[in-house]
Amino acid sequence: MSRKKHRPLGNPLSLSQAAAGWKNSVAMRWFLLLLFVFLFYFTISPRLVPETYDITLNGKSDRNIKAPKQFEDKEATLQAQEEAAEQVSPIYPIVSLRNELLIEDIFSRIEQLNLDDSITEAQKIEIYRRIIPERVDQYFANFAEMNQNSQTYSESLLAEMEKVVLSQKYLVPEETFYKLPKFTSDQLLEMRTVGREVVRKLMQESLTEAETARTKVAELVNGSSLALKTEREVVQELARLAISPNKFYDKQATEEAKAEARQNAEPVLIKQGDIIVKAGQVIKQDLYERLDDLGLLKERKNYFPQMGVLLFSILFTLALYGYGELTSATAALKRNNAHWMMSLLIFGLNIMFMHLVSLTHSESWPFVGYLAPVALGSMLVTLLIDFHLGLVSAFLFSLIASIILNVEQEHIFDFHYGFVAAVVSFTAVLAIHRASHRSSILKAGIMVSLFGSVAVLALMLVDPNPSRPDLVQSVIFVFSSGLLTAVLVIGLMPFFEVTFGILSALKLVELSNPNHPLLRKLLTETPGTYHHSLMVGNLSEAAAESVGANGLLCRVGSFYHDVGKTKRPLYFIENQNSSGNPHDKLDPRVSASIIIAHAKDGADMLKAHKLPKPIRDIAEQHHGVTFLKYFYFKAVKQAQEQGIESEWTEDDFRYPGPKAQSKEAAIVGIADCVEAAVRSLSHPTVEQIEGIIGKIIKDRLDDGQFNECDLTMRELDTIAETLKETVIGMFHSRIEYPDDKELKKMKEAQESREVNNAKDK
């Protein structure tokens, strides 16, 4: 049976190109800049548009307008109904799937096939590979069809069940199928009993994620009566295959509950004397018609103030984008539309907090504006994007704060709020831009509190007759503002990191902690791989920084890139001891599948531990679609010795990829090969190191491994040179330099001459 297949080494549109679509789109960039203009416009217009007494469509009201009579606010009623519907929690019923019957059926079929002597072992393996996944799919399909006819569960619930079960389907490792034909009926009977009990026990839990129960399978199986390791391994894999979620979202029941909530919502009534239009509120069509119905309209148009606000908004946007582009060459990372979109959201949040604080202004609290967390935005921009953009953001937030918090409106800008905002914003940027731990945020918040308090104190003391209560109130508010800023930054950082896939320096440093469960697992179970990962981290970080890539990401990604080896540690040479190499006794294809699996296994383990996607990508992509030559030629040689033609192709011995989609993934892959190659040499020379590095990079380049990342030839040369220097520094004591050899020969010759002279005498 032929297993030849073709895997394309390149796609017309690579993943990196697809990801770069909207992120580097010029049209999207202009759209985001337009949104910045809109944000600034609607932010400052309530303060800068002067009062008017005329009400026009799409204009702003110049005063509070009260309702002359009671009527229903239909829009507010609809909103209240939607809010009531949103309060309804999604309904997740538990479906009794009886998964123990599934694993029992699978073992019955295995026993039936094993008893059939007319089928060869190879044919049995192929049948298992095909029918076991089919039986799983058929089991759940039959369950859905049976319950659909009986109307036990709703159609939407059954459809959701099939979708979720399929999305969380477990992939049985290839080596499991090779073990199945070897079991006797008695073994299978005992294995079926254990597997059924394990599945039954775990499926008693409420499961929305099957992986939660699958992680407990090994412990239960290992504590069973099964004596043989292979029996336990097979039962574990088939039990994981049989386990599925049993708690699913019921859309139909949820929608019915929401409809009932909408129906029971009370209508919103506008009472006589209530304010229906607030000062500065834009008069939209529905409000215009309502005012017309109430006989409250009198038209007058004046667009000059709006034009002035628009010009302010354009200038603010140009200042932000222009300075950002000027500093892009020295920025920590290349800015794209995702960074500008994140900046837009940060600006929006910071401005929102300013407005919320300004609404609390009263005669009792005249200095409550100092409580506004003005430094929040510049601190987030610095942490998530870079220092330069944080500086210009601090400048803009100072101007915006002096407008928004200017409640008295004697002038366009309030110097007091503007000055304090500038002090706290620039303090935040300077205090946080080199932060390496989450605790640094709190320290920066305290710095903001202290410097803000000094700024307020200076402003209050220059007054000829400072009021002590006003002074105390101002200092308390501005000091609280710094602490509030730190709390908000700590709370918002995970949101931005997850939403935009940002790996901040703080997050990376946290992930590099050796006490992380995966790193502890790597150290205790695969110490050789752990040491290898540390060395790769040093190499890749230096190489990445030499070409402007993210060196810290490369270092941390290297720590985790081989975590998949912990599943089968002894099959990797750095973890093997004197007991020998298990690959010597394995079929080359099995050996290759074990080696290849570590990249995907590592990515799955990282995903299960919720590590960020860039780290998972490095683990999955650092080998790209490289070729395992050793096992391929071993398979070919075995076929030749048996006098048959090899049924395997080179594609069968390649990693599944994908190829490196980023500079960081490509650099880690190169450093991984370089470290392993140099470590295999007992006394490497500089020439050997240089030759190895050049060959590794050339082989990967010729094989198309860099086709989907944006590494240039110049950068590859720089990486090669940096790796050579770093390797020489790391293995200095083992490297023989040409000059050292010459000196050694000269010394030996001199000693020989001295001995001869002594003999002559």
Summary of the structure (lengths in Angstrom):
residues: 761
radius of gyration: 34.3
end to end distance: 83.3
largest distance: 130.8
contacts: 2385
relative contact order: 0.08
helix: 68%
strand: 2%
